[in-house]
Amino acid sequence: MPSDSYLIQYFDDMDAYLNIGPPVYFVSHDIDVTRRSGQQALCARFTTCDDFSVANTLEAERKRPAVSYFSDPTASWIDDFLTWLNPNTDCCRVLKRNPEVFCSPRDNPRRCQPCWAGKSPAYNITMEGLPEGEEFMLYLKQWLNSPTNEDCPLGGQASYGTAISINDAQEDVVASHFRTFLDPLKSQADFINAFNAAHRIADDMSRRTGGSIFPYSLFFVFFDQYAHIVSITQQVLGLGLASVLVVTALFLGSWRTGTVVTGVVALTVVNVMGVMGLWGVSLNAISLVNLVISLGIAVEFCAHVARAFMNHSGGVTADNSAGQERDERMSVALVDVGPSVRPVLIAPSSQDPTDTAFCVQVLSGITFTKLIGMSVLALTRSKLLEVRQKFPDHTQVVRTILTFLCRHTISECGSPSLSQGPYTVSSFYQLFSAWRADQGSLCRRPTKSGWRLPSGVGTSIRQLDQFFLPFSIIPPHN
């Protein structure tokens, strides 16, 4: 919904003034209500009702709203129906001359009598003698056709006309529901907790009654995903990483390289999931899709460099050791392919900290195009697209920030092994080792202006460098 939508004020007023939550229905089936045991498994107002019947359980849960989120008493159709048969209510009536015919609300009271008048045993709270089998269905269908009025507020037509499902043969109740209301739900956590509480209560009633009971509310359709989102996330991301491992290993011709690429992709996804917590983005179906997109973006950044590393063979002599060969291949891969897929760092040509030829940050390739494309979404007024824009931008921004930090370290700390190139895997590792060895600032010596980074910044950098992905470093141009 756009942030300037006219519905925003409507929902704000509902949140501020509405003192009732959404209704929740507990649907029961596989319980034979035409038999006394089935009736006792549902009812609550009679002495022989089960202690943990559906109506009794829901009423007990209402008395602890902090756990159940219930706010109102339960509308129990079985109790209202059996109370409707009570002769003292004068609701269920039949003709005196023909007790097989029910009276309508307009019939003269002198022509009618209570349905249960003269029955043996008489109507009582022990449920003894109350209808069962075909007689139960006969009275039930009449009750569902009886309107609610001043003379009989227990008529079932208005209150329970859609609460009971009868089979096509009109011989049995297939399913029925019990309705209650929830407390006002203000936050997403309230909705999720209410959803979990309703399912917990339904599972407990199913176990105790031997029937099948499930809850339903309008918002359950949207929050049902949270009951399975963690396992689905593990499954989807696990399959994605497994696919990355198999495909990269086959196409690159090396299981070791495929494992490295898969590990880097996994670290990227973990990093994005960590930032989700800082941004307050919960794990749901939409954020899961964006996590998969982040996985795909990470593959795009890594696979090209890995392929260049595996395919390069020129300039390697027989005298080179295995380590020197790998360093040369990595240097060529980062120089030739690196600039097209990620930010590029051009190192200074001088070690003198007073030299004005400081590092220049060059944004190029896929990184620059994605930053431009995704930055447009920052202008959106849709909350959904605001969240959608954060995921790809984070993947790009992290690399850019780290590149600027590396530029500052090289230009201000000026290690000969890091300023002359070529920048191999070994030299890149030396840079991060220098960060870890630092005791409170990014450089031990002050710069021209005497400025030093605070102690916490150096510590944060040493912590972050263990999680963020490497970026390309190329030697200066002559």
ZAMARZA-525554 format. One record per residue (C-alpha): x, y, z. Coordinates in steps of 0.05 Angstrom, whole numbers, padded with zeros to 5 digits, m for minus. Layout:
# residues N
{node {X,Y,Z}}
...
END
This chain:
# residues 478
{node {00000,00000,00000}}
{node {00029,00069,m00018}}
{node {00051,00111,00041}}
{node {00003,00167,00022}}
{node {m00058,00123,00011}}
{node {m00123,00148,00040}}
{node {m00132,00080,00074}}
{node {m00073,00093,00120}}
{node {m00116,00139,00164}}
{node {m00171,00086,00164}}
{node {m00125,00032,00190}}
{node {m00093,00079,00241}}
{node {m00163,00095,00269}}
{node {m00180,00021,00272}}
{node {m00116,00008,00310}}
{node {m00130,00065,00359}}
{node {m00204,00057,00372}}
{node {m00228,m00013,00353}}
{node {m00230,m00055,00417}}
{node {m00244,m00123,00386}}
{node {m00202,m00169,00345}}
{node {m00220,m00214,00286}}
{node {m00266,m00274,00295}}
{node {m00236,m00343,00299}}
{node {m00274,m00407,00283}}
{node {m00259,m00477,00309}}
{node {m00286,m00526,00258}}
{node {m00302,m00596,00283}}
{node {m00316,m00658,00242}}
{node {m00312,m00733,00249}}
{node {m00355,m00726,00312}}
{node {m00424,m00760,00310}}
{node {m00469,m00708,00343}}
{node {m00530,m00752,00335}}
{node {m00503,m00796,00391}}
{node {m00499,m00776,00464}}
{node {m00423,m00785,00467}}
{node {m00414,m00737,00408}}
{node {m00460,m00686,00440}}
{node {m00422,m00690,00506}}
{node {m00356,m00680,00469}}
{node {m00381,m00612,00445}}
{node {m00428,m00583,00498}}
{node {m00414,m00543,00562}}
{node {m00480,m00524,00596}}
{node {m00502,m00593,00619}}
{node {m00476,m00632,00678}}
{node {m00456,m00693,00637}}
{node {m00414,m00654,00585}}
{node {m00342,m00676,00582}}
{node {m00295,m00635,00625}}
{node {m00250,m00623,00564}}
{node {m00305,m00616,00512}}
{node {m00297,m00565,00456}}
{node {m00341,m00512,00489}}
{node {m00310,m00523,00559}}
{node {m00239,m00519,00531}}
{node {m00253,m00454,00493}}
{node {m00285,m00423,00555}}
{node {m00225,m00443,00597}}
{node {m00177,m00413,00546}}
{node {m00218,m00348,00547}}
{node {m00201,m00340,00620}}
{node {m00127,m00334,00604}}
{node {m00125,m00284,00546}}
{node {m00050,m00272,00552}}
{node {m00040,m00341,00524}}
{node {m00101,m00354,00481}}
{node {m00116,m00283,00457}}
{node {m00191,m00297,00466}}
{node {m00235,m00238,00486}}
{node {m00307,m00262,00481}}
{node {m00347,m00324,00504}}
{node {m00354,m00378,00452}}
{node {m00418,m00384,00410}}
{node {m00435,m00458,00421}}
{node {m00489,m00482,00374}}
{node {m00500,m00549,00409}}
{node {m00515,m00514,00476}}
{node {m00562,m00463,00444}}
{node {m00598,m00517,00405}}
{node {m00609,m00562,00466}}
{node {m00631,m00501,00507}}
{node {m00680,m00484,00451}}
{node {m00715,m00550,00466}}
{node {m00727,m00530,00539}}
{node {m00803,m00523,00549}}
{node {m00792,m00463,00594}}
{node {m00764,m00422,00537}}
{node {m00828,m00431,00495}}
{node {m00785,m00432,00432}}
{node {m00796,m00502,00404}}
{node {m00871,m00512,00393}}
{node {m00916,m00563,00359}}
{node {m00990,m00564,00344}}
{node {m01033,m00593,00399}}
{node {m01076,m00631,00350}}
{node {m01016,m00658,00311}}
{node {m00950,m00660,00349}}
{node {m00913,m00680,00285}}
{node {m00923,m00610,00257}}
{node {m00882,m00551,00283}}
{node {m00915,m00484,00297}}
{node {m00891,m00422,00262}}
{node {m00878,m00356,00299}}
{node {m00945,m00329,00273}}
{node {m00988,m00387,00298}}
{node {m01035,m00373,00356}}
{node {m01003,m00394,00421}}
{node {m01068,m00427,00442}}
{node {m01060,m00477,00384}}
{node {m00989,m00496,00403}}
{node {m00952,m00530,00459}}
{node {m00878,m00539,00477}}
{node {m00843,m00594,00438}}
{node {m00818,m00628,00500}}
{node {m00884,m00624,00539}}
{node {m00905,m00691,00566}}
{node {m00840,m00726,00548}}
{node {m00813,m00780,00593}}
{node {m00763,m00769,00621}}
{node {m00775,m00695,00625}}
{node {m00725,m00644,00599}}
{node {m00666,m00639,00649}}
{node {m00594,m00615,00654}}
{node {m00566,m00686,00655}}
{node {m00584,m00693,00581}}
{node {m00623,m00756,00596}}
{node {m00679,m00765,00546}}
{node {m00655,m00710,00499}}
{node {m00661,m00727,00424}}
{node {m00613,m00774,00389}}
{node {m00609,m00804,00319}}
{node {m00666,m00786,00271}}
{node {m00703,m00748,00325}}
{node {m00642,m00704,00336}}
{node {m00637,m00687,00262}}
{node {m00712,m00672,00259}}
{node {m00708,m00620,00314}}
{node {m00641,m00593,00289}}
{node {m00668,m00577,00219}}
{node {m00728,m00542,00250}}
{node {m00682,m00502,00296}}
{node {m00639,m00479,00237}}
{node {m00703,m00453,00203}}
{node {m00728,m00417,00266}}
{node {m00717,m00341,00264}}
{node {m00690,m00301,00322}}
{node {m00742,m00254,00352}}
{node {m00764,m00223,00418}}
{node {m00803,m00284,00439}}
{node {m00746,m00333,00424}}
{node {m00675,m00305,00420}}
{node {m00647,m00376,00413}}
{node {m00671,m00387,00341}}
{node {m00615,m00416,00299}}
{node {m00630,m00387,00231}}
{node {m00592,m00321,00239}}
{node {m00538,m00343,00288}}
{node {m00520,m00412,00263}}
{node {m00550,m00418,00193}}
{node {m00480,m00425,00163}}
{node {m00447,m00457,00224}}
{node {m00471,m00528,00211}}
{node {m00461,m00571,00149}}
{node {m00510,m00628,00138}}
{node {m00498,m00683,00088}}
{node {m00539,m00691,00025}}
{node {m00583,m00745,00055}}
{node {m00600,m00698,00113}}
{node {m00583,m00753,00161}}
{node {m00519,m00729,00195}}
{node {m00478,m00667,00213}}
{node {m00415,m00668,00171}}
{node {m00381,m00608,00205}}
{node {m00396,m00549,00250}}
{node {m00358,m00491,00279}}
{node {m00353,m00454,00345}}
{node {m00340,m00380,00341}}
{node {m00304,m00332,00387}}
{node {m00266,m00267,00380}}
{node {m00193,m00249,00391}}
{node {m00164,m00191,00428}}
{node {m00144,m00130,00385}}
{node {m00081,m00151,00349}}
{node {m00034,m00092,00339}}
{node {00031,m00120,00313}}
{node {00055,m00175,00268}}
{node {00080,m00212,00329}}
{node {00009,m00211,00358}}
{node {m00020,m00241,00294}}
{node {00033,m00296,00293}}
{node {00024,m00312,00367}}
{node {m00052,m00314,00359}}
{node {m00045,m00360,00299}}
{node {00001,m00407,00339}}
{node {m00045,m00406,00400}}
{node {m00107,m00424,00358}}
{node {m00071,m00484,00328}}
{node {m00046,m00506,00396}}
{node {m00116,m00504,00424}}
{node {m00145,m00541,00364}}
{node {m00093,m00596,00368}}
{node {m00107,m00605,00442}}
{node {m00182,m00610,00431}}
{node {m00172,m00660,00374}}
{node {m00131,m00704,00419}}
{node {m00181,m00701,00477}}
{node {m00245,m00710,00437}}
{node {m00220,m00760,00386}}
{node {m00248,m00718,00329}}
{node {m00214,m00672,00279}}
{node {m00215,m00598,00297}}
{node {m00178,m00541,00262}}
{node {m00180,m00465,00270}}
{node {m00196,m00413,00218}}
{node {m00194,m00338,00216}}
{node {m00189,m00287,00161}}
{node {m00116,m00271,00173}}
{node {m00094,m00344,00179}}
{node {m00088,m00347,00103}}
{node {m00032,m00296,00106}}
{node {00003,m00319,00169}}
{node {00001,m00394,00157}}
{node {00069,m00386,00124}}
{node {00102,m00371,00190}}
{node {00087,m00442,00215}}
{node {00133,m00470,00161}}
{node {00177,m00412,00138}}
{node {00240,m00435,00174}}
{node {00239,m00505,00146}}
{node {00220,m00478,00077}}
{node {00278,m00429,00080}}
{node {00327,m00483,00098}}
{node {00301,m00527,00042}}
{node {00301,m00473,m00012}}
{node {00369,m00444,00005}}
{node {00399,m00513,00015}}
{node {00375,m00535,m00053}}
{node {00401,m00470,m00083}}
{node {00470,m00478,m00053}}
{node {00472,m00551,m00074}}
{node {00455,m00531,m00145}}
{node {00509,m00478,m00145}}
{node {00560,m00530,m00121}}
{node {00541,m00581,m00174}}
{node {00536,m00532,m00232}}
{node {00600,m00494,m00217}}
{node {00640,m00557,m00204}}
{node {00618,m00588,m00270}}
{node {00628,m00526,m00313}}
{node {00692,m00504,m00280}}
{node {00721,m00574,m00278}}
{node {00742,m00571,m00205}}
{node {00704,m00592,m00143}}
{node {00751,m00550,m00100}}
{node {00736,m00486,m00140}}
{node {00662,m00503,m00139}}
{node {00665,m00511,m00063}}
{node {00699,m00443,m00056}}
{node {00647,m00409,m00099}}
{node {00591,m00442,m00060}}
{node {00622,m00422,00006}}
{node {00627,m00349,m00016}}
{node {00555,m00350,m00039}}
{node {00533,m00380,00028}}
{node {00570,m00325,00066}}
{node {00535,m00272,00023}}
{node {00467,m00300,00041}}
{node {00485,m00304,00115}}
{node {00508,m00232,00112}}
{node {00443,m00210,00081}}
{node {00403,m00248,00133}}
{node {00442,m00213,00188}}
{node {00427,m00145,00159}}
{node {00353,m00165,00156}}
{node {00353,m00164,00232}}
{node {00385,m00095,00234}}
{node {00333,m00068,00185}}
{node {00274,m00101,00221}}
{node {00257,m00144,00160}}
{node {00223,m00209,00184}}
{node {00231,m00276,00150}}
{node {00170,m00288,00106}}
{node {00153,m00309,00036}}
{node {00174,m00243,00005}}
{node {00240,m00237,00042}}
{node {00254,m00310,00025}}
{node {00247,m00295,m00049}}
{node {00296,m00238,m00040}}
{node {00345,m00283,m00005}}
{node {00343,m00329,m00065}}
{node {00355,m00269,m00110}}
{node {00414,m00249,m00067}}
{node {00441,m00320,m00076}}
{node {00435,m00312,m00151}}
{node {00470,m00244,m00150}}
{node {00527,m00273,m00109}}
{node {00537,m00328,m00160}}
{node {00539,m00276,m00215}}
{node {00595,m00239,m00180}}
{node {00637,m00301,m00163}}
{node {00629,m00347,m00222}}
{node {00663,m00301,m00273}}
{node {00726,m00292,m00231}}
{node {00728,m00366,m00215}}
{node {00723,m00384,m00289}}
{node {00778,m00335,m00307}}
{node {00822,m00366,m00253}}
{node {00810,m00437,m00278}}
{node {00818,m00422,m00353}}
{node {00881,m00379,m00350}}
{node {00945,m00415,m00370}}
{node {00987,m00364,m00407}}
{node {01053,m00340,m00376}}
{node {01060,m00398,m00328}}
{node {01128,m00432,m00331}}
{node {01150,m00500,m00308}}
{node {01196,m00467,m00256}}
{node {01138,m00436,m00218}}
{node {01114,m00471,m00155}}
{node {01041,m00489,m00146}}
{node {01032,m00430,m00099}}
{node {01064,m00381,m00148}}
{node {01022,m00408,m00204}}
{node {00957,m00399,m00165}}
{node {00978,m00328,m00146}}
{node {00992,m00310,m00218}}
{node {00927,m00339,m00243}}
{node {00888,m00303,m00189}}
{node {00923,m00237,m00204}}
{node {00906,m00243,m00278}}
{node {00834,m00263,m00262}}
{node {00824,m00202,m00217}}
{node {00857,m00155,m00267}}
{node {00821,m00180,m00329}}
{node {00753,m00200,m00303}}
{node {00747,m00167,m00235}}
{node {00733,m00096,m00259}}
{node {00672,m00120,m00299}}
{node {00637,m00152,m00240}}
{node {00654,m00112,m00178}}
{node {00684,m00046,m00152}}
{node {00756,m00037,m00173}}
{node {00811,m00008,m00129}}
{node {00868,00029,m00163}}
{node {00927,00031,m00116}}
{node {00971,00093,m00106}}
{node {01036,00097,m00145}}
{node {01073,00126,m00085}}
{node {01083,00105,m00013}}
{node {01090,00177,00010}}
{node {01029,00194,00052}}
{node {01035,00267,00032}}
{node {01030,00249,m00042}}
{node {00965,00275,m00072}}
{node {00959,00214,m00116}}
{node {00913,00178,m00069}}
{node {00872,00117,m00088}}
{node {00815,00128,m00136}}
{node {00751,00089,m00129}}
{node {00724,00067,m00196}}
{node {00653,00038,m00199}}
{node {00644,m00004,m00260}}
{node {00613,m00067,m00288}}
{node {00554,m00103,m00256}}
{node {00561,m00068,m00189}}
{node {00551,00002,m00218}}
{node {00492,m00018,m00262}}
{node {00457,m00054,m00205}}
{node {00467,00004,m00157}}
{node {00437,00052,m00208}}
{node {00379,00006,m00224}}
{node {00361,m00011,m00152}}
{node {00370,00061,m00127}}
{node {00310,00081,m00168}}
{node {00267,00040,m00120}}
{node {00287,00087,m00064}}
{node {00236,00136,m00093}}
{node {00179,00087,m00086}}
{node {00120,00098,m00039}}
{node {00104,00025,m00033}}
{node {00126,m00010,00032}}
{node {00133,m00075,m00006}}
{node {00183,m00046,m00056}}
{node {00220,m00009,m00001}}
{node {00237,m00077,00030}}
{node {00250,m00107,m00038}}
{node {00301,m00053,m00054}}
{node {00343,m00065,00008}}
{node {00367,m00134,m00009}}
{node {00405,m00123,m00075}}
{node {00430,m00055,m00051}}
{node {00461,m00086,00010}}
{node {00500,m00136,m00032}}
{node {00528,m00078,m00073}}
{node {00539,m00028,m00017}}
{node {00579,m00075,00027}}
{node {00631,m00085,m00028}}
{node {00635,m00010,m00042}}
{node {00645,00008,00032}}
{node {00699,m00044,00041}}
{node {00734,m00020,m00022}}
{node {00738,00051,00006}}
{node {00765,00024,00072}}
{node {00818,m00015,00035}}
{node {00836,00047,m00006}}
{node {00846,00087,00058}}
{node {00889,00032,00089}}
{node {00935,00026,00029}}
{node {00943,00100,00018}}
{node {00953,00118,00092}}
{node {00991,00057,00117}}
{node {01032,00048,00054}}
{node {01059,m00023,00059}}
{node {01109,m00036,00003}}
{node {01080,m00105,m00008}}
{node {01011,m00074,m00018}}
{node {01029,m00013,m00060}}
{node {01071,m00041,m00115}}
{node {01028,m00099,m00140}}
{node {01012,m00145,m00171}}
{node {00957,m00157,m00120}}
{node {00952,m00231,m00109}}
{node {00915,m00273,m00059}}
{node {00975,m00269,m00012}}
{node {00979,m00194,m00014}}
{node {00904,m00187,m00004}}
{node {00909,m00231,00058}}
{node {00966,m00188,00084}}
{node {00920,m00128,00082}}
{node {00868,m00162,00126}}
{node {00922,m00187,00173}}
{node {00944,m00115,00182}}
{node {00873,m00097,00201}}
{node {00870,m00152,00253}}
{node {00937,m00133,00283}}
{node {00916,m00061,00292}}
{node {00905,m00038,00364}}
{node {00850,00013,00360}}
{node {00857,00052,00295}}
{node {00859,00035,00223}}
{node {00931,00060,00218}}
{node {00981,00064,00275}}
{node {01011,00130,00251}}
{node {00970,00193,00241}}
{node {00957,00221,00173}}
{node {00972,00291,00147}}
{node {00916,00321,00188}}
{node {00931,00280,00250}}
{node {00863,00246,00247}}
{node {00855,00175,00274}}
{node {00796,00129,00272}}
{node {00763,00115,00340}}
{node {00781,00050,00375}}
{node {00712,00020,00363}}
{node {00717,00028,00288}}
{node {00781,m00012,00283}}
{node {00750,m00067,00325}}
{node {00687,m00068,00282}}
{node {00729,m00073,00219}}
{node {00767,m00132,00247}}
{node {00700,m00166,00262}}
{node {00668,m00149,00196}}
{node {00726,m00172,00152}}
{node {00711,m00243,00173}}
{node {00643,m00241,00140}}
{node {00646,m00194,00080}}
{node {00667,m00217,00012}}
{node {00734,m00199,m00020}}
{node {00737,m00148,m00076}}
{node {00784,m00137,m00134}}
{node {00850,m00100,m00126}}
{node {00890,m00083,m00188}}
{node {00959,m00052,m00192}}
{node {00967,00021,m00214}}
{node {00974,00040,m00287}}
{node {01041,00066,m00309}}
END
